[in-house]
């Protein structure tokens, strides 16, 4: 009963996915709709797009949205100032406008000769109206450049992945057109798999102690920013590199600065758990607590 | 197909639109799903656009699909399905040929026999039902003709997943809880960008001037400084205690992160009379008149309380419960004073709207717009506060 075109995405070897996520990606590809991914920071939204590109063996175009980004920038930019400058000082031929039209990321995705994956990263950073401005172009996969009179049409429909940090609400009209997936924070089993992908040779005891400590830290509600997946990976890397004995991990929680990024959180942690005077150097894992 | 599901979803407050439903129908007609599990995830990805509604979706899903049989009992149904010649269209050429080799009835009898014999999960064999093997039963295996049983990842049925309701905490309509403070904080961010457009945007001005062939064209923008001033008045004592701690946490955290231009908070009991208090024990008093004289109108006022008291406390002179608070002005007159003086006020009520028909609550609702103390209510209240008069 499974259609031939469906079930293309199975995850890649360096990115662990859940069934729901694979389903959502395949639906988005099959129905030719953009995939909107939301989740806590550090849960792997951007990596997902890289993984999709790798898994489907297509190239990836990344458009990082800033708070100042406008929809027009994604389509094309007409460099008027350069043209003015060339006409007055340079000796280039300025009659051909095409030289001064630079395609933005979306435009690049459209003119690409083969099917590619387009990642629009952190779309909620921009203005509230930004997603709405892109609606028409995403639907029809084409846009018009008045300066040259040409219409850029996508030869192959790119696979669009949009990530959002849930800072702002996205407009309804935009949401209607997307397939939505929320990346939850991984549970311990999935987290173990993720860590094993990054560190295939990690010792079991170290892994279990690190995970147990990590999840117990996450339970503390007083932290302003709870440690996330990427911080866990960094922390384990440090633990391995420093050859910390696995018994020391839950009792002393060495290198806590890798996990807790906010000053208030780290201060709270030091005062509550270490009962030592607050210093700026990292806690030496061989010192016994007083 | 499943039209009733659409209406069940809407009843459970999931904002599904017809266009999204049509997309789902399109996906179904293309035959993308082979189990209820797939349908669960497919419908969720297409219809639900915010994790706040994932729990509502789970509830609606349970309601609509309850009574679906668990996989081991469907052997009968498999047989019937396979017998129907119409369904053979879905199989490929090779599969059809293979089916003819193995007699269906034989296969089914084998399946039932092994279901009875097998007591635990088994992988990579040739006889038992399991994964990755050459037995004709199970999945991810090598047998050319066989029945797929279960699925990757432990094969939990969609109903069980929906029953777990793992997204309960993401809902926006539960009373504010410490875990949701962060989400609620994001709602308060809207109180951020206000103020007139009085800063010159240099880059845009240059851009616009250049596009204008040298004629100066000025572009303005709002400065990012937070001009919002917030006054928080909280009801303390008795039933309000658990909520007070939460509110003060919420707003102090908001103040630390978004840095309101000015943020003040005071306490009162049941209603505002001649004094408000700087501390929860209500020893350090500030006269309400002083507050009204020293704070300008453009403070945004948020009152938090259950608005529940004896009508005399609200309406009578000397109505205040505590003997030492002899108030000459009835509480309701004070509230009206506040509403008149400050341009934007809202009242947040931790009680559910079912209790808002009490006489004092009704009276207070006439003076202040009242919202529930949930994330949704908070968002609505904030919208009310930033609207221009």
Boltz contact constraints between the chains, C-beta under 6 A:
constraints:
  - contact:
      token1: [A, 1]
      token2: [B, 31]
      max_distance: 6.0
  - contact:
      token1: [A, 1]
      token2: [B, 34]
      max_distance: 6.0
  - contact:
      token1: [A, 1]
      token2: [B, 90]
      max_distance: 6.0
  - contact:
      token1: [A, 2]
      token2: [B, 34]
      max_distance: 6.0
  - contact:
      token1: [A, 3]
      token2: [B, 30]
      max_distance: 6.0
  - contact:
      token1: [A, 3]
      token2: [B, 31]
      max_distance: 6.0
  - contact:
      token1: [A, 3]
      token2: [B, 32]
      max_distance: 6.0
  - contact:
      token1: [A, 6]
      token2: [B, 32]
      max_distance: 6.0
  - contact:
      token1: [A, 19]
      token2: [B, 153]
      max_distance: 6.0
  - contact:
      token1: [A, 20]
      token2: [B, 41]
      max_distance: 6.0
  - contact:
      token1: [A, 23]
      token2: [B, 41]
      max_distance: 6.0
  - contact:
      token1: [A, 24]
      token2: [B, 45]
      max_distance: 6.0
  - contact:
      token1: [A, 27]
      token2: [B, 42]
      max_distance: 6.0
  - contact:
      token1: [A, 27]
      token2: [B, 45]
      max_distance: 6.0
  - contact:
      token1: [A, 31]
      token2: [B, 27]
      max_distance: 6.0
  - contact:
      token1: [A, 80]
      token2: [B, 211]
      max_distance: 6.0
  - contact:
      token1: [A, 81]
      token2: [B, 210]
      max_distance: 6.0
  - contact:
      token1: [A, 175]
      token2: [B, 49]
      max_distance: 6.0
  - contact:
      token1: [A, 176]
      token2: [B, 17]
      max_distance: 6.0
  - contact:
      token1: [A, 176]
      token2: [B, 19]
      max_distance: 6.0
  - contact:
      token1: [A, 179]
      token2: [B, 45]
      max_distance: 6.0
  - contact:
      token1: [A, 179]
      token2: [B, 46]
      max_distance: 6.0
  - contact:
      token1: [A, 180]
      token2: [B, 45]
      max_distance: 6.0
  - contact:
      token1: [A, 180]
      token2: [B, 49]
      max_distance: 6.0
  - contact:
      token1: [A, 181]
      token2: [B, 45]
      max_distance: 6.0
  - contact:
      token1: [A, 182]
      token2: [B, 51]
      max_distance: 6.0
  - contact:
      token1: [A, 221]
      token2: [B, 178]
      max_distance: 6.0
